[in-house]
Amino acid sequence: MPSGTVDGIFSAGLLDHLAEPAAALREWARVVRPGGTLLLFHPSGRAERAARHGRPLSPDDPLAEPNLRPMLTAGGWHTEEYDDARAYFLTRAVRTG
């Protein structure tokens, strides 16, 4: 896709399954116009998903706030909302630049 041609991206349950989530964030920033929106969503929160799979929350999880915020910033995004509720996960970021 050409650079800066998309108003926003909605990603549902994808980022933490990618081999290189930081690369995906950079690529999404490339195609989204400055001021455009990125929504990262999952219909259950990180803690619920971990419990469902019988494992503890991992500090290495790319969706953990201390990992995700710096990846978003480095990728060209400004985090406006981070909500890791039990019933859902939602992060909203705006394309900088």
C-alpha beads as a LAMMPS data file, in Angstrom:
LAMMPS data file: protein, C-alpha beads

97 atoms
96 bonds

1 atom types
1 bond types

-500.0 500.0 xlo xhi
-500.0 500.0 ylo yhi
-500.0 500.0 zlo zhi

Masses

1 110.0

Atoms # bond

1 1 1 0.000 0.000 0.000
2 1 1 1.191 3.537 -0.619
3 1 1 2.371 5.539 2.387
4 1 1 -0.114 7.724 4.245
5 1 1 -3.189 6.481 2.384
6 1 1 -5.205 4.862 5.190
7 1 1 -7.231 6.683 7.857
8 1 1 -6.896 3.913 10.427
9 1 1 -6.230 0.279 11.226
10 1 1 -8.252 -2.077 13.388
11 1 1 -6.315 -5.118 14.569
12 1 1 -8.218 -7.780 16.489
13 1 1 -6.157 -10.393 18.304
14 1 1 -3.238 -10.253 15.871
15 1 1 -0.260 -8.330 17.244
16 1 1 0.780 -10.801 19.947
17 1 1 0.804 -13.630 17.365
18 1 1 3.267 -11.943 15.012
19 1 1 6.953 -12.889 14.991
20 1 1 7.916 -9.194 14.817
21 1 1 5.173 -7.020 16.349
22 1 1 7.384 -3.911 16.311
23 1 1 7.863 -4.287 12.548
24 1 1 4.086 -4.530 12.078
25 1 1 3.545 -1.333 14.075
26 1 1 6.110 0.479 11.912
27 1 1 4.496 -0.790 8.706
28 1 1 1.031 0.193 9.867
29 1 1 2.363 3.663 10.706
30 1 1 3.818 3.924 7.217
31 1 1 0.448 3.360 5.526
32 1 1 -1.650 5.427 7.972
33 1 1 -1.821 9.182 7.459
34 1 1 -0.530 11.425 10.273
35 1 1 -3.348 11.818 12.785
36 1 1 -4.845 8.460 11.777
37 1 1 -5.898 5.877 14.362
38 1 1 -4.721 2.416 15.340
39 1 1 -7.032 0.224 17.423
40 1 1 -5.620 -2.944 18.957
41 1 1 -8.480 -5.053 20.281
42 1 1 -9.191 -8.461 21.759
43 1 1 -12.580 -9.593 23.151
44 1 1 -10.932 -10.708 26.402
45 1 1 -8.244 -9.158 28.576
46 1 1 -4.720 -10.484 28.933
47 1 1 -5.331 -11.987 32.397
48 1 1 -8.425 -13.864 31.259
49 1 1 -6.644 -15.233 28.186
50 1 1 -3.691 -16.385 30.292
51 1 1 -6.000 -18.102 32.800
52 1 1 -7.963 -19.757 30.011
53 1 1 -4.709 -21.233 28.678
54 1 1 -3.564 -22.247 32.171
55 1 1 -0.540 -19.972 32.322
56 1 1 0.479 -16.864 34.227
57 1 1 0.722 -13.448 32.617
58 1 1 4.096 -13.135 30.924
59 1 1 6.217 -10.016 31.361
60 1 1 7.385 -10.645 27.777
61 1 1 3.854 -10.306 26.361
62 1 1 4.016 -7.655 23.619
63 1 1 0.607 -6.378 24.767
64 1 1 1.821 -5.727 28.321
65 1 1 1.771 -1.974 28.799
66 1 1 5.519 -1.632 29.590
67 1 1 6.288 -3.405 26.297
68 1 1 3.554 -2.014 24.059
69 1 1 3.877 1.706 24.799
70 1 1 7.578 1.900 23.824
71 1 1 6.948 -0.216 20.714
72 1 1 4.140 2.101 19.678
73 1 1 6.263 5.202 20.259
74 1 1 9.213 3.771 18.338
75 1 1 6.847 2.763 15.551
76 1 1 5.446 6.263 15.046
77 1 1 2.375 6.152 17.305
78 1 1 1.196 8.083 20.352
79 1 1 -0.760 5.950 22.822
80 1 1 -3.987 7.691 23.772
81 1 1 -5.685 4.833 25.622
82 1 1 -4.586 1.530 27.146
83 1 1 -7.329 -0.586 28.711
84 1 1 -6.589 -4.171 29.714
85 1 1 -9.941 -4.994 31.317
86 1 1 -11.013 -8.530 32.165
87 1 1 -13.651 -8.611 29.435
88 1 1 -11.580 -6.981 26.661
89 1 1 -8.260 -5.476 25.646
90 1 1 -8.168 -2.137 23.820
91 1 1 -5.371 0.206 22.939
92 1 1 -5.954 3.317 20.853
93 1 1 -2.999 5.135 19.312
94 1 1 -2.680 8.058 16.925
95 1 1 -0.138 8.287 14.115
96 1 1 2.452 10.953 14.819
97 1 1 4.341 12.952 12.234

Bonds

1 1 1 2
2 1 2 3
3 1 3 4
4 1 4 5
5 1 5 6
6 1 6 7
7 1 7 8
8 1 8 9
9 1 9 10
10 1 10 11
11 1 11 12
12 1 12 13
13 1 13 14
14 1 14 15
15 1 15 16
16 1 16 17
17 1 17 18
18 1 18 19
19 1 19 20
20 1 20 21
21 1 21 22
22 1 22 23
23 1 23 24
24 1 24 25
25 1 25 26
26 1 26 27
27 1 27 28
28 1 28 29
29 1 29 30
30 1 30 31
31 1 31 32
32 1 32 33
33 1 33 34
34 1 34 35
35 1 35 36
36 1 36 37
37 1 37 38
38 1 38 39
39 1 39 40
40 1 40 41
41 1 41 42
42 1 42 43
43 1 43 44
44 1 44 45
45 1 45 46
46 1 46 47
47 1 47 48
48 1 48 49
49 1 49 50
50 1 50 51
51 1 51 52
52 1 52 53
53 1 53 54
54 1 54 55
55 1 55 56
56 1 56 57
57 1 57 58
58 1 58 59
59 1 59 60
60 1 60 61
61 1 61 62
62 1 62 63
63 1 63 64
64 1 64 65
65 1 65 66
66 1 66 67
67 1 67 68
68 1 68 69
69 1 69 70
70 1 70 71
71 1 71 72
72 1 72 73
73 1 73 74
74 1 74 75
75 1 75 76
76 1 76 77
77 1 77 78
78 1 78 79
79 1 79 80
80 1 80 81
81 1 81 82
82 1 82 83
83 1 83 84
84 1 84 85
85 1 85 86
86 1 86 87
87 1 87 88
88 1 88 89
89 1 89 90
90 1 90 91
91 1 91 92
92 1 92 93
93 1 93 94
94 1 94 95
95 1 95 96
96 1 96 97
